Amino acid sequence: LGLLKSTVGLLEAGNNVIVDDVCFEGEWQLRAWKQHLSKYPSLFIGITCDVGVLEEREQLRQDRMIGSARIQSKIVHPGEEDLSLRCESGVMSNNTSQWYDVVIDSSVLDERE
């Protein structure tokens, strides 16, 4: 909760903040972000990727524990297991996600996008 509380402190001081956090601890962590930032203008962006593509990238990077991509993909987007299926063009912003304002499927985008 340190990052969350320090972010709120920065916002209360009048700063604009961009936070990049992967909610490895699951739904409670994402729920806490939503709750603590509810009184501030916030945009929640979910980055997703087909599990097969994640596993391929995991192999290519050579700095990842093999199998962690599949495990983490089930934790970081609670209740949103089919995000990449709903994101045909690479970007979805039509509020079909329960958590995110915008969803980006990196598996259909070029690495420069």
PyMOL commands that set and color helices and strands:
alter all, ss='L'
color gray80, all
select helices_A, chain A and resi 2-12+27-36+51-61+68-75+83-86+106-108
alter helices_A, ss='H'
color red, helices_A
select strands_A, chain A and resi 45-48+91-92+102-105
alter strands_A, ss='S'
color yellow, strands_A
deselect
rebuild
show_as cartoon
